[in-house]
Amino acid sequence: MMLYDALMEPRRRAPQRAGHRTTLRVPDDLARAAQELAGELGTTSNDAIIRLAEEGAVALERRRRAAQIASERRDAVARTELVDGLELPTPEELRAAMLSGRHEP
């Protein structure tokens, strides 16, 4: 009965988007995920693929930013100029070095 109900519900049209038109071959696992998302949202598989791509782009930017911050913090720790290779900085020095590379948004 649920399948019948789902077939009888009108599907919302996907929003019109500006941008490049393209034809893609979508891997089977991504196509399944897009179909599932489309069903949940009541939209088209193509719209769902765009939504998945947008979320992926956000996740990629977040990973890149995290890597950049980690690199800046490693560099900040390296700038503490340890006198002896066996001598470690104090926790306060480490904290100050890590936070010195931090940029407020």
C-alpha positions in Angstrom: 0.0 0.0 0.0 2.9 2.4 0.8 4.3 2.0 -2.7 0.9 2.8 -4.2 0.6 5.9 -2.0 4.1 7.0 -3.0 3.3 6.6 -6.7 0.1 8.6 -6.3 1.7 11.6 -4.5 2.7 14.4 -7.0 6.4 14.8 -7.2 7.7 18.3 -6.7 9.7 19.8 -9.5 13.4 20.3 -8.9 14.4 23.9 -8.7 15.8 25.5 -11.8 19.5 26.1 -11.5 21.9 28.3 -13.3 25.2 26.8 -14.3 26.8 24.3 -16.7 24.7 21.5 -18.2 26.4 18.2 -18.4 25.8 14.5 -18.9 27.3 12.2 -16.4 27.7 8.5 -15.8 26.7 8.0 -12.2 28.1 5.1 -10.3 25.5 2.6 -9.2 26.0 3.2 -5.4 25.6 7.0 -5.9 22.6 6.5 -8.1 20.9 4.4 -5.4 21.8 7.0 -2.8 20.4 9.8 -5.0 17.2 7.8 -5.7 16.7 7.3 -1.9 17.3 10.9 -1.2 15.0 12.0 -4.0 12.3 9.8 -2.5 12.8 11.3 0.9 12.7 14.9 -0.4 10.0 14.3 -3.1 12.2 15.5 -5.9 14.1 14.2 -8.8 17.2 12.0 -8.8 19.1 14.7 -10.7 18.2 17.3 -8.0 19.3 14.8 -5.4 22.7 14.3 -7.1 23.2 18.0 -7.1 22.4 18.1 -3.4 24.8 15.3 -2.7 27.5 17.1 -4.7 26.9 20.4 -2.8 27.2 18.6 0.5 30.4 16.9 -0.7 31.9 20.2 -1.8 31.2 21.6 1.7 32.8 18.6 3.3 35.8 18.9 1.0 36.3 22.5 1.9 36.0 21.7 5.6 38.7 19.0 5.3 41.0 21.4 3.4 40.5 24.1 6.0 41.2 21.6 8.8 44.4 20.5 7.1 45.5 24.2 6.6 44.8 24.9 10.3 46.7 21.8 11.3 49.7 22.8 9.2 49.6 26.4 10.6 49.6 25.0 14.1 52.4 22.5 13.4 54.4 25.5 12.0 53.6 27.5 15.1 54.8 24.8 17.3 58.0 24.4 15.2 58.7 28.2 15.7 59.0 27.7 19.4 62.7 27.0 18.6 63.5 24.2 21.0 67.1 24.6 22.3 67.7 20.9 22.7 66.0 18.2 20.6 65.2 16.4 23.8 63.7 19.4 25.5 59.9 19.7 25.1 58.0 22.9 25.4 55.8 23.4 28.4 52.0 22.9 28.0 51.6 26.7 28.1 54.1 27.1 25.3 52.5 24.4 23.2 49.1 26.0 23.7 50.4 29.5 22.8 52.1 28.1 19.7 49.1 26.2 18.5 46.8 29.2 19.0 49.1 31.6 17.4 48.2 30.2 14.0 44.5 30.4 14.6 42.5 32.9 12.5 39.1 34.0 13.7 36.4 33.8 11.0 
